[in-house]
């Protein structure tokens, strides 16, 4: 949607033609096709089993962040394999849910038939402990999540350098399709 909105702004400003192909139009169209593929996957592997009450077709990996004020909330969906867009892919959902003033739940869900790929992909956040686990979760959020939120008071405590590193790493994953570099500055907690 953001790319489509950007395209509309560029057309309105006269920067790209309305009725002719342009790099902006091609990019927006490519992302619409990706969105359609994600919708198809969600329908087949999440929505249909839910409506049919086939709850055993979904598996979950869970841990709780204890003794820390919640500073992050997330709801994201991402592929866990390297299939090119347009091909069937495996995916997982990642949710970080603040539960109280000292607890947050981290829940990764995936279709049972894709559990091997999904579990291997998220293993770093489930095989580590303490700050190493929180770094792996931070890295996964910056690298793969499109929806995560940081408490304003937590964000205000960060240096400008840290904010710029996280923002530029996140944007590069979207715009350039490049994985984020593993930098300790990406720690969100």
C-alpha positions as CSV (number, residue, x, y, z in Angstrom):
1,X,0.0,0.0,0.0
2,X,2.9,2.4,0.8
3,X,4.4,1.8,-2.6
4,X,1.0,2.4,-4.3
5,X,0.5,5.6,-2.3
6,X,4.1,6.7,-3.3
7,X,3.3,6.0,-6.9
8,X,0.1,8.1,-6.7
9,X,2.1,11.0,-5.2
10,X,4.7,10.7,-7.9
11,X,2.0,10.8,-10.6
12,X,0.3,13.8,-8.9
13,X,3.6,15.6,-8.8
14,X,4.3,14.9,-12.5
15,X,7.4,12.9,-11.7
16,X,6.2,9.7,-13.4
17,X,3.6,9.3,-16.3
18,X,0.1,8.2,-15.3
19,X,-0.5,5.8,-18.3
20,X,2.9,4.5,-19.1
21,X,5.2,2.0,-17.4
22,X,7.8,3.5,-15.0
23,X,10.1,1.9,-12.4
24,X,7.8,3.1,-9.6
25,X,4.8,1.6,-11.3
26,X,6.6,-1.7,-11.9
27,X,7.7,-1.8,-8.2
28,X,4.2,-1.1,-6.9
29,X,2.8,-3.8,-9.2
30,X,5.4,-6.3,-8.2
31,X,4.5,-5.7,-4.5
32,X,0.8,-6.1,-5.3
33,X,1.5,-9.5,-6.7
34,X,3.5,-10.4,-3.6
35,X,0.5,-9.3,-1.5
36,X,-1.8,-11.5,-3.5
37,X,0.5,-14.5,-3.0
38,X,0.6,-13.9,0.8
39,X,-3.2,-13.7,0.8
40,X,-3.5,-17.0,-1.0
41,X,-1.1,-18.6,1.5
42,X,-2.9,-17.2,4.5
43,X,-6.2,-18.4,3.1
44,X,-5.0,-22.0,2.4
45,X,-2.9,-22.5,5.5
46,X,-4.5,-20.3,8.2
47,X,-8.0,-19.2,7.4
48,X,-9.5,-22.4,5.9
49,X,-8.3,-24.6,8.8
50,X,-9.5,-22.0,11.3
51,X,-13.0,-21.8,9.8
52,X,-13.1,-25.7,9.5
53,X,-11.9,-25.9,13.2
54,X,-8.9,-28.0,12.2
55,X,-6.8,-26.5,15.0
56,X,-4.3,-29.4,14.9
57,X,-3.1,-28.1,11.5
58,X,-1.3,-25.2,13.2
59,X,1.7,-25.5,15.6
60,X,3.1,-22.9,17.9
61,X,6.5,-22.1,19.5
62,X,6.2,-19.8,22.6
63,X,8.3,-18.2,25.2
64,X,7.7,-15.4,27.7
65,X,9.9,-12.4,28.3
66,X,9.8,-12.1,32.1
67,X,10.7,-9.4,34.5
68,X,11.0,-6.7,31.8
69,X,8.7,-3.8,31.1
70,X,7.1,-4.5,27.7
71,X,8.6,-2.2,25.1
72,X,7.8,-4.0,21.9
73,X,4.6,-5.3,20.2
74,X,4.6,-7.1,16.9
75,X,2.3,-8.9,14.5
76,X,4.0,-10.2,11.5
77,X,4.0,-12.8,8.7
78,X,7.0,-13.8,6.7
79,X,8.4,-16.6,4.5
80,X,10.9,-19.1,6.0
81,X,12.3,-20.4,2.8
82,X,14.1,-18.8,-0.2
83,X,11.4,-19.5,-2.8
84,X,11.0,-16.8,-5.5
85,X,7.8,-14.9,-5.4
86,X,5.1,-16.6,-7.4
87,X,6.1,-20.1,-6.1
88,X,4.5,-21.9,-3.2
89,X,6.4,-21.0,0.0
90,X,6.5,-21.8,3.7
91,X,5.8,-19.1,6.2
92,X,5.3,-18.3,9.9
93,X,3.6,-15.6,12.0
94,X,5.4,-13.8,14.8
95,X,3.5,-12.1,17.5
96,X,5.0,-10.2,20.5
97,X,2.2,-9.5,22.9
98,X,2.6,-7.4,26.1
99,X,0.7,-9.2,28.8
100,X,1.4,-7.1,31.9
101,X,3.8,-4.5,33.2
102,X,6.5,-7.3,33.5
103,X,5.6,-9.9,30.9
104,X,5.4,-10.3,27.1
105,X,4.6,-13.4,25.2
106,X,6.4,-14.3,22.0
107,X,4.4,-16.7,19.8
108,X,5.5,-18.1,16.4
109,X,2.8,-20.0,14.6
110,X,3.1,-22.1,11.4
111,X,1.3,-24.8,9.5
112,X,2.1,-28.3,10.7
113,X,3.3,-29.3,7.3
114,X,5.8,-26.5,7.3
115,X,6.9,-26.9,10.9
116,X,10.4,-28.2,10.0
117,X,11.4,-25.2,7.9
118,X,9.7,-22.8,10.3
119,X,11.3,-24.1,13.4
120,X,14.8,-24.1,11.8
121,X,14.3,-20.5,10.7
122,X,13.3,-19.2,14.1
123,X,15.6,-21.6,16.1
124,X,18.0,-18.8,17.1
125,X,15.3,-17.1,19.3
126,X,14.3,-20.4,20.9
127,X,17.8,-21.9,21.5
128,X,19.3,-18.9,23.2
129,X,18.6,-17.3,26.5
130,X,18.7,-13.8,28.1
131,X,20.0,-10.9,26.1
132,X,21.2,-13.3,23.3
133,X,17.6,-14.4,22.8
134,X,16.4,-10.8,22.8
135,X,19.0,-9.8,20.3
136,X,17.9,-12.7,18.0
137,X,14.3,-11.7,18.3
138,X,15.3,-8.0,17.6
139,X,17.2,-9.1,14.6
140,X,14.3,-11.1,13.3
141,X,11.9,-8.2,13.8
142,X,14.1,-5.7,12.0
143,X,15.1,-8.2,9.2
144,X,11.7,-9.8,8.5
145,X,8.8,-8.1,10.3
146,X,6.7,-5.5,8.7
147,X,4.6,-4.7,11.8
148,X,6.3,-4.0,15.0
149,X,5.9,-1.1,17.4
150,X,8.3,0.3,20.0
151,X,7.1,2.1,23.1
152,X,7.7,5.9,22.7
153,X,9.4,6.2,26.0
154,X,11.8,3.3,25.1
155,X,12.5,4.8,21.7
156,X,13.2,8.2,23.2
157,X,16.0,6.7,25.3
158,X,17.9,5.6,22.2
159,X,20.7,7.6,20.6
160,X,20.2,9.2,17.2
161,X,22.9,6.7,15.9
162,X,20.9,3.7,17.1
163,X,17.6,5.0,15.7
164,X,19.3,5.6,12.3
165,X,20.9,2.2,12.2
166,X,17.6,0.4,13.0
167,X,15.6,2.5,10.6
168,X,18.1,2.2,7.7
169,X,18.5,-1.6,8.3
170,X,14.7,-2.0,8.3
171,X,14.2,0.2,5.2
172,X,16.9,-1.7,3.3
173,X,15.2,-5.0,3.9
174,X,12.0,-3.6,2.2
175,X,13.4,-1.4,-0.5
176,X,16.5,-3.3,-1.5
177,X,15.4,-6.7,-0.4
178,X,18.7,-7.1,1.5
179,X,19.0,-8.9,4.8
180,X,19.9,-6.7,7.7
181,X,23.5,-6.9,8.9
182,X,23.9,-8.6,12.2
183,X,24.8,-5.6,14.4
184,X,24.4,-5.4,18.2
185,X,23.0,-1.9,17.6
186,X,19.8,-3.6,16.3
187,X,18.9,-4.7,19.9
188,X,15.3,-3.4,20.4
189,X,14.9,-4.3,24.0
